[in-house]
């Protein structure tokens, strides 16, 4: 699970009854992990947009919240992997990258690129605001080793051997 680096982090139920990390505006989420052996690793996650303004924090008297999707950037260490965007009501969408990693510690970060937008109106000590908060939901963030081609070759060789054995068993009956 991702850990928060700002106060704008929270979580709500998302997906099929699971908990999702929520990123608001210019907040950031990060997770540090350790690689013990060099190789190719797949970094994957799901993102979604908030369903409506009910996910917006900070509802208080005189403020009408509104929600929108969030543009965000994904970084591994100091390298930017890419920029992505969610839209309001978007279902969970899968994203992934592969990277060659050497043994060591790495930090995977998700950083929001949009700022909250507020429009104040009213007069004579009767102010109200319309606030637009940008939101993205994250789930199933994972880093996993990608099997090397030799592993696939051994798997195929084993399956071929099982196929030949099964064929010989049928012929001898």
N, C-alpha and C positions, 0 to 999 in steps of 0.2 A: 504494500500500500504506500501511497505517496505521503510525504510529510509536508506540513505547511511551513512557509517562510515569512508569511505576513498575516496580519489579523483578518484579512478578507477571505479567509478559508473557512469552509464549513462542509457539512455533508448532508445529503438528503437521500431518501430511498430512490433508487433508479433501477432501470432494467427489470428483470424478473425477481423482484423482492430482495435484491442485493443492495449493499451500500455503495454509493458512488462518491468520488471526490468531486468537489465543485470549485471551479475557478471563476472569480469575479474580476472584471476590469483588468487592472494592471498587476494583479497579485501573481504569485508564482508558487508552484508546487515542485518539490524535488525529492529524489530518492537516491541514496548512495548504495552502490553494490560493489562486490569484489569479484574479480575474475581470477581463478586459480591457474588456468592453463590457457595458453595462446590459442586462438582459433577464430572462426567466423561465428558471430552471435546475431540472433534476430531480436530486435527491439520492437515490441508491438503494444498496441493499446486500442481501446474503443473510445470514441468521443460522441457526444450528443448535445443537442441544444435544450434549454429549459422548455417546458411545456407552456408556461405562462408566467405572469408576474408574481404568482404565489411563492416562487422560489427566491424572490428578491428579498434580501435582508433589510432591516431598518425601517419597517413600516411604522409610521408614527403620525400623530395628528397633523393634518394639513398637507401631507405628502402623498401623492398618488404615484405608486411605482409602476414602471413598465419594464419589460425585459426584451433583450435582443440577443442574437448570437454573438460569439466572441472570436476575434482573430487571435491566434496564439502562435508562439514559436517554441519548437522543441530543440533542446541542446543536449549534447553529450560532452561533458567536460567543457572546454571552451569552444567546441565546434557546433555550429548551428546545423541541425539535420534538415530543417525545413520549417515553413510557415503553413498553418492550416486555419480553417474557419468553420464554426458551427453556425447553424441558423435556428431561429426560434421554432421549436417543435420537431426538430430533426431527430430521427431514431438513431440508436447507437450505430456508428460506422467504424469499420476496422481500418487501421493504418499500421504499416510496419516498415522497418529498414533493416538492412544487414550491414554489419561492420566487422572489420578485422580488429580484434582487441588483444593486447598483450596482457600478461598478468599484472594486476594492480587494482586500485580502487577508482571507480568512476561515479560521476553524479549525473543522473538523467533529470533534466529540468523542463517544466512546462511554464511558460511565461505569457500572461495576457498582454495584448498590444493595444487594447481600447481603453479609453478613460470614461468614467461615468459622466453622463450629460444631465445637467439640471437646468430647468427653466423656471425661474421665480416670477410670480405675478401677483397682483393685488395691490392694495394701498391702505392707508389709514390704519396701520398695525394689523392688517388682515392679509397676511402673506400665505401663499400656498406654493407648491412646487410640483412639477411633473418631472420625475427622475427616470432616466433610461439607464439601466444596468445591463452590462454585457456579461453573459454567463456561458460556461461550457462545463459539461459533466464528463468525468473520466472514469473508466472501469477497466479491469483486466489488464493493467499495465504489467508487462513481463519482459524479461531478458532471458533468452535460452540459447544454448549452444546449438549450432547447426551441424548435423552429422557430416563428416568428411566423405568424399566420393568413395573412399575405400570401404567405409561402413556400408554404403549402399551396394557396392559390388559383392561384399560378403553376404549380405541379405539375399540378393538375387541368386547367388551361387547356392545358398542353403535351400531356397525355394525350388530351384531347378533339381537339386538332389532329392527333395521330398517328392517332386513330381515324377521323377524316374523310378523311385522306389515304389510309389503307388501304381505306376504303370506295370512294372514287373510283377507286383503282387496280383494284379488283375489277370495278367497273361498266364500265370502259373495255376490259376484256379480252373 
